[in-house]
Amino acid sequence: MTASPAPAAPAAPEDYVRVENLRRLFDVSRPWLNRVIERQPRQILRAVDGVSFTVAKGETFAVVGESGSGKSTVARMVVGLLPPSGGEVAIAGVSMTDPRQEAARRALRRRIQMIFQDPYASMNPRWRVDRIIAEPIRAFGLIEGERAIRARVGELLTLVGLHPDDGAKYPHAFSGGQRQRLAIARALASEAEFLVADEPTSALDVSVQAQILNLMRDLQDRLGLTYLFISHNLAVVRHMASRIGVMYLGRLVEIGGGRELFSAPKHPYTRMLLDAVPDIGRSGRQRMPVQGEIPNPISPPSGCTFHPRCPFANARCRAEVPPLADGVACHAVHEGRLAPGLAAAG
Amino acid sequence: MTDPVLSVRDLRVEFVTRRGVLTAIDGVSFDIARGEVLGVVGESGAGKSVTGAAVIGLIDPPGRIAGGEIRLGGERIDALPPERMRRVRGKRIGMIFQDPLTSLNPLYRVGRQIEETIRTHTDLSARAARQRAIDLLAEVGIPAPERRIDGFPHEFSGGMRQRVVIALALAAEPELIIADEPTTALDVSVQAQIIALLKRLGRDHGTAVMLITHDMGVIAEAADRVAVMYAGRIAEIGPVRAVVGEPLHPYAQGLMGAIPTLAHDADRLAQIPGAMPRLSAIPPGCAFNPRCPKVFARCRVDRPEPLAVGSHRVACHLYDASGKAAA
């Protein structure tokens, strides 16, 4: 489903977003002179190392992982904020990396918008809200005439659950949840059809988080939006996504439908994560004690990067990187040593 | 039943500002027994951290404790002179904060910081203090403690640093540990380890733990009892299973419904309209009344007092003095 080796031809209509073998390296070496004096080699951080997935039109695909897994780097490459070191991103059949498709890409740009964890950081504090939301409308010349623009801004504010009169206020007059509503209104102002949301509710209180998650689902139903949803919170991801990819140290270790992934996880890391989450619905259950911590991504373990923490690792896991096949990158599952299921302890 | 380690009665904390006196904590009462973990949960502005700060005597001006009593092991500690309170804080109350680096001096080896705490509050020799520091690091799960004791804080990962802080909090064998969002900055896999550790240490040492967090999941895993705070008051307090499984206060009910869970599919999350009131504009009567789906006339006038309803105590007019839901 995702490991298709086909070349970057126009995507099938159901694959709105196609990401293939996406890679991003960061050079985290000390400065040149220090390296020469201290005889240190270059240090390369493989933040994203060969990630492939597709997102169908109108669906929510979530990428979940702990800090350092590379999930935000994937999000930034998909929207084009960060050039990939390798691989291919195609959205609505338009390649985001091929220089020959520059014109098509420019036409598509405004359809792709990003929502950040801290909406306040992305708003000019000296601008009134109506000017902030009208900016994409003016920049792309979507609507002519001040009165029509003002009407559209009022409509957008109503759409995200605010009042048209709120346009006269400044961003600081709004609470965190309301600012996230403003960020969504601004994203929709450019007639976006694909929203990349990077931890959109992580800074919000639970009751406010519920309001924003419900709003995002309502808007998806009404406008047919497609979401790429990045989060560390498994419960939020389960609530939002139809399909989920689990990342560990720059690689997708498991990918699948939300329901299967949560009821019958395959990869030992997914099992460990699901077991570790404190969850009000499952308190008092027996849990597998979590082993170890995420290794330093600059010098990741050989073979399968999860092997030092994995109770099922053998010699092959220590030597050979498992490919992503049948939705999971794990030798133990591929060899039939490990059956899917929640009972994780071996 | 033995006396509680910590007993808070009618605590009131005020902040004096140019615009008048703001009441951050208003009539909060609770006990924590030996070896018990009390979870204090609430959203931003509920007053949970201020409650913790009041117990350890760290309310800075313009804030002040304006009423009520705080007793530690039966002795009043809310009005001690600063020097005596400082000793209580180091010896009898341990503290764990969200960011372990705020509790650790970056210039000193972690061993020295733990030994210093041990030697200030006990009469152990330097040698014995070092051995005890190594034992503590081993107990909180730091591998090769005899080597790691000479490391600097920056040489530890986030989860390991939080373990060092827990060792530091335990160093003087306190009766009470106040943990304010101890796992919020950690990844889930590390968070689970720290929760398990806190729970085990509370049990093994008989330490009372006040666990302050916004994360209901953490409370459900770690706490024995839970207090749900709203606008500086306790809305509901009771055994964690009862409050999570069958909350009685409409705010607690809304809060539980708003939390996405792994256990089942919800098409929509429950939604509480509006937001927590500002301290300067806490509504009269029940503080939750403007957002409450079950509000009636009395809620807008009378402030509900906490009443025992089964194993819970609830401050809500829906329940009458007989402990039944009123019609």
Boltz contact constraints between the chains, C-beta under 6 A:
constraints:
  - contact:
      token1: [A, 66]
      token2: [B, 187]
      max_distance: 6.0
  - contact:
      token1: [A, 67]
      token2: [B, 187]
      max_distance: 6.0
  - contact:
      token1: [A, 175]
      token2: [B, 275]
      max_distance: 6.0
  - contact:
      token1: [A, 205]
      token2: [B, 43]
      max_distance: 6.0
  - contact:
      token1: [A, 205]
      token2: [B, 44]
      max_distance: 6.0
  - contact:
      token1: [A, 206]
      token2: [B, 258]
      max_distance: 6.0
  - contact:
      token1: [A, 206]
      token2: [B, 259]
      max_distance: 6.0
  - contact:
      token1: [A, 207]
      token2: [B, 258]
      max_distance: 6.0
  - contact:
      token1: [A, 207]
      token2: [B, 272]
      max_distance: 6.0
  - contact:
      token1: [A, 210]
      token2: [B, 258]
      max_distance: 6.0
  - contact:
      token1: [A, 210]
      token2: [B, 269]
      max_distance: 6.0
  - contact:
      token1: [A, 210]
      token2: [B, 271]
      max_distance: 6.0
  - contact:
      token1: [A, 211]
      token2: [B, 271]
      max_distance: 6.0
  - contact:
      token1: [A, 214]
      token2: [B, 268]
      max_distance: 6.0
  - contact:
      token1: [A, 214]
      token2: [B, 269]
      max_distance: 6.0
  - contact:
      token1: [A, 214]
      token2: [B, 271]
      max_distance: 6.0
  - contact:
      token1: [A, 235]
      token2: [B, 260]
      max_distance: 6.0
  - contact:
      token1: [A, 235]
      token2: [B, 261]
      max_distance: 6.0
  - contact:
      token1: [A, 235]
      token2: [B, 262]
      max_distance: 6.0
  - contact:
      token1: [A, 236]
      token2: [B, 260]
      max_distance: 6.0
  - contact:
      token1: [A, 238]
      token2: [B, 262]
      max_distance: 6.0
  - contact:
      token1: [A, 239]
      token2: [B, 260]
      max_distance: 6.0
  - contact:
      token1: [A, 276]
      token2: [B, 188]
      max_distance: 6.0
  - contact:
      token1: [A, 276]
      token2: [B, 189]
      max_distance: 6.0
  - contact:
      token1: [A, 276]
      token2: [B, 192]
      max_distance: 6.0
  - contact:
      token1: [A, 277]
      token2: [B, 188]
      max_distance: 6.0
  - contact:
      token1: [A, 278]
      token2: [B, 217]
      max_distance: 6.0
  - contact:
      token1: [A, 278]
      token2: [B, 218]
      max_distance: 6.0
  - contact:
      token1: [A, 278]
      token2: [B, 221]
      max_distance: 6.0
  - contact:
      token1: [A, 279]
      token2: [B, 217]
      max_distance: 6.0
  - contact:
      token1: [A, 279]
      token2: [B, 261]
      max_distance: 6.0
  - contact:
      token1: [A, 279]
      token2: [B, 262]
      max_distance: 6.0
  - contact:
      token1: [A, 280]
      token2: [B, 216]
      max_distance: 6.0
  - contact:
      token1: [A, 280]
      token2: [B, 217]
      max_distance: 6.0
  - contact:
      token1: [A, 280]
      token2: [B, 220]
      max_distance: 6.0
  - contact:
      token1: [A, 280]
      token2: [B, 244]
      max_distance: 6.0
  - contact:
      token1: [A, 280]
      token2: [B, 259]
      max_distance: 6.0
  - contact:
      token1: [A, 280]
      token2: [B, 261]
      max_distance: 6.0
  - contact:
      token1: [A, 281]
      token2: [B, 261]
      max_distance: 6.0
  - contact:
      token1: [A, 281]
      token2: [B, 263]
      max_distance: 6.0
  - contact:
      token1: [A, 282]
      token2: [B, 263]
      max_distance: 6.0
  - contact:
      token1: [A, 283]
      token2: [B, 220]
      max_distance: 6.0
  - contact:
      token1: [A, 283]
      token2: [B, 221]
      max_distance: 6.0
  - contact:
      token1: [A, 290]
      token2: [B, 189]
      max_distance: 6.0
  - contact:
      token1: [A, 290]
      token2: [B, 192]
      max_distance: 6.0
  - contact:
      token1: [A, 290]
      token2: [B, 193]
      max_distance: 6.0
  - contact:
      token1: [A, 293]
      token2: [B, 157]
      max_distance: 6.0
  - contact:
      token1: [A, 293]
      token2: [B, 159]
      max_distance: 6.0
